[in-house]
Amino acid sequence: MPTHRRRRFIHGQTAWMLASVLALALLEALTVELFFVLSLIGFLVVTELTAPFAVTPRWRKRLKWIIALGLLAFGVIVVRRILEILPSGVL
């Protein structure tokens, strides 16, 4: 049974992702990359806002791996975008 804090974390992340999809759809800018970046930003914000002060539960310790994978994927997206912008003869 998830604890109250875990449930609050999941609700916060779900709300952020739904708001991101809605905002991107209203702006007609919905792409997988933009949704991923906004979801990662939301994940980092919700992680910090719901962090406990004294004791860190085991499930929160595993979030660092998800954050690391998310930042790695973000780096891949940034590099791909930079390579798209650069002229063909630069690299």
PyMOL commands that set and color helices and strands:
alter all, ss='L'
color gray80, all
select helices_A, chain A and resi 4-26+32-49+58-61+63-85
alter helices_A, ss='H'
color red, helices_A
deselect
rebuild
show_as cartoon
